[in-house]
Amino acid sequence: MYFLYFALALLLTLIATPLVKKLAIAWGVVDQPDHRKVHTRIMPRLGGLAIYISFAICFFLFVPITKEALGIFIGGTIIVITGALDDKYQLSPKAKMFGQLIAAMIVVYMGLRVEFINLPFEGQVYFKWLSIPITIFWLVGVTNAVNLIDGLDGLAAGVSGIAIAATMVMAFLMGNTLAILLSVILLGSVIGFLFYNFHPAKIFMGDTGALFLGFNLAALSILGFKQLTVIAFLVPILILGVPLSDTFFAIIRRIVNKKPISEPDKNHLHHCLLGMGLSHRGAVLVIYMISALFALSAVLFSQSTLWGAAIIIGAVLILLELGSEVIGLVGKKNRPLLRMARIIRWRYRLVNRSWK
């Protein structure tokens, strides 16, 4: 049954995307190339509207209309309107943030929030009134993190699809029917769009799609993991590892370089991979691989013992830092692990020479 829901969502997106493309061109909702962007020709935006249309139809056909589900849908609709207005009129950051905050507050009002965390051994920590700002911060943060990685053909859609698939697997393991249904129809909608969005793209999802996917990923992670242990609460962070880590390193990079955090640059993960000589498609596939590794580590992490989970987190953090230094996400001068490795190797050579 779930496969049929997935197939219908995919089919609806395949049908809706060419129509949305014509609409975007007629309305003049197009993306102009500039020094920060990789594409070199005018491209229609608004592709996220096709994902939303497919998701909305399947939502009302298959999803039980609970208060939490309705909150996610209404919030997602506000996000789509905000994204579409931005794609057309280039809204100010404050106006975009206002739309995101309204959407997040609706989700919270409808009852979806992180209310407490179960401790690893026994007991619980209740957030009480703090559950509201924590939930809003998570929703808005993930929404913008996914939007930040939308820089190459198929990148945001593919990474979001992998994260949605991982969330779906976790929902199956926990028997969370609502999270499964929402993940299945969202995944079908995203994959349908990828047929038009993978390199060379025929249409971009724009902020309409990137914000919508980020918002739904954030909401799904709360829906699926809001009552897990404090250790397992790291699962959604691992699932969303690529957009969250790229955002984290962007903030660190701007602080180190003494630039405003909100100032855009051309040093995100996909930019760095292109700078290393990878092709457009090659860079996207590498990021897909990284995202899949994050997703796999999240599933393994959720099924591990406390010590096993600690080992996985430690390995992920070391590999994340090492990878960021090799790629140059923070900068060529900020590479402490690589510097330490060079020092150890240099001392090892000295010791060997002295023995000889």
Secondary structure, 3 states (H helix, E strand, C coil): CHHHHHHHHHHHHHHHHHHHHHHHHHHCCEECCCCCCCCCCCEECCCHHHHHHHHHHHHHHHCCCCHHHHHHHHHHHHHHHHHHHHHHHCCCHHHHHHHHHHHHHHHHHCCCCCCEEECCCCCEEECHHHHHHHHHHHHHHHHHHHHHCCCCCCHHHHHHHHHHHHHHHHHHHHCCHHHHHHHHHHHHHHHHHHHHHCCCCCCCCHHHHHHHHHHHHHHHHHHHHCCCECCHHHHHHHHCHHHHHHHHHHHHHHHHCCCCCCCCCCCCHHHHHHHCCCCHHHHHHHHHHHHHHHHHHHHHHHCCCHHHHHHHHHHHHHHHHHHHHHHCCCCCCCCHHHHHHHHHHHHHHHHHHHHC
